[in-house]
Amino acid sequence: MKKILLLIVALVVVSACGKKKTPLLWLFSDLAEQNSISNNSSYTTTVPFISENSNQNTNNSENTNSSSTNAGNSGLTITFDNTNFSLQTNPSGAFEGVVLAGPDANTNAFGSVVPSCANVSCLLDRILLSISNWSQIATNGYSLISRQPLTNAILPTELVHLQLTLKNESTANNVRNDLIALIGTVDGSGNVSNFPEDPNGANLDTQFRVIIQATQDTNHNAVILVGVTTVSNYSNVEDELGSLTDGTNVGPSQNPENFIDTLYADEPPKADFLFVVDNSGSMSEEQQAVIHNSLLFFDRLNTLGVDFQIGTITTDNSNLRGIGFTNNRSQFENDINAGINGSGRESCIYYAEKALSTSSPNRQGAILTNGKGNLGSISSYPQNNSKLAVICITDESDAYTKWDDSQHTNQPKFDYNDNIFKDKQITFYSIMPLDSSGQYGSCVGVNGNANVYYNFDQSVFSIAALNPQTLAVETGGAVSSICGENYGAFLQQLADQVAAQASSYALSRIPISSTIRVYINGTEIVRTSTPTNGQTGYKYISSENKIVFTGRIPSVGSLIQIAYQSYQN
């Protein structure tokens, strides 16, 4: 275990035009004169930290908020914030890793070496299969919230969020211990014993949130990081669990380097969203959950200080509902309540493409003027300097081929790598039927029976429907399962990700997330989604490698310093 030294030092910042700035730790008055930053990277200054042993004449200050430990003999290292997590005694038996007590009695975590697989995706498939078949889970008690490969990671990594409902009451500590035996042993045997006992104040519950990070390097060393808390407690520890399991805290067993990125505060990030809502009859059981979870998304955007507009169309009509794009909560609630009288030939991709396109056919020959609604109905969006994201919500397969004039005999006239979404850098997200491992499938559960099997069985149906999951991956998006009502958590993650995409606060290197410290005009701020009223917080979004501010947004021109360690030079 080693200490991480953090030191904020006096810097001389030179702007893009070469104007010399006053040393930043003493004088900030001229920062208010900065204009809005259109490309913050051109104003970024990155310097190494000054180590404790430096001969420079500065007042060094030591920060010991992070700790690192080797993950068994894997050649990998796990780093964690020791102000939120504390080491516990490892269980006996086939366990190599670290066991952690969380920031409260209902939050626990562990990191462990596990048997490798062909690749990290295979590794996570195996882990999710084991959990979905866990005998302690109640009927329909396994719910996949999200699964996403992480491109901004030192090593190949995937992240997954789950909600589990158990047959019997348990504590988060015991669920963590059970998961160690189930998925966290070095040889897959489950032969472990002498687990940490429940802490004082641990509550019994049946519903738990679980975050899993799976990482595997090119030498087939595999490590998982797992965080557990109760569903009712998740909002209290979301930031702590997220910062542990965001994909950046597992790295090679080498000494990282220390950096400070210095930027100026910009205008609030802008983002536009197009919701494509399934309005067919099969959505009768999901409709209320769609409304509730979409409003959680709306409220999260407000928390993040995003300048946003949302438009809504349906899976059978490209025309905008209501008054069009809006940032009015009541109007959005009306728009998202799309009813269940729409066509049973639902297609998110076709109608989103039609709404975005100004000409027909597309490059693959798909006719985009079929069905209801106008071609190019949202071609004027996004706003200036804004990002546009498309969010599909459906409980069925995507019937693109029923609209594109392929006559059900050919493959869909759509290319995942050559399309309007990629042309315009539009990120595609989908809440859709997924199986227990997060693959496009079918589900039977609290939200009814969504059957997509026939679209992928060549003996029954001669062509394959479009897969929204593939489009999401190709555009940098993600997917969640509509088979459970808790995809509101995914939509909140989506809000964070899109806000980060629009943010100008990009880090110059991939950080070790547990080591990040953020300062505004020399004052450190708290890492939180929900800062105290009138205060400023921040989140680090690993999928974008950016900082997003929460609560009170820093005034334009304020000095932003982001201190962290990184394995990158």
Helices and strands as residue ranges (DSSP letters): G 29-33, G 40-43, E 45-48, E 66-70, E 76-81, E 86-88, E 92-93, E 97-101, E 107-114, H 120-132, E 137-150, E 157-170, H 172-183, E 192-193, E 205-216, E 222-230, G 231-233, H 234-244, E 250-252, E 257-264, E 270-277, G 281-285, H 287-303, E 307-314, H 329-336, H 348-356, E 387-393, G 400-402, H 420-423, E 427-432, E 443-445, E 448-450, G 453-456, H 468-474, E 479-481, H 488-502, G 513-515, E 517-520, E 523-524, E 526-527, E 536-541, E 546-551, E 559-566
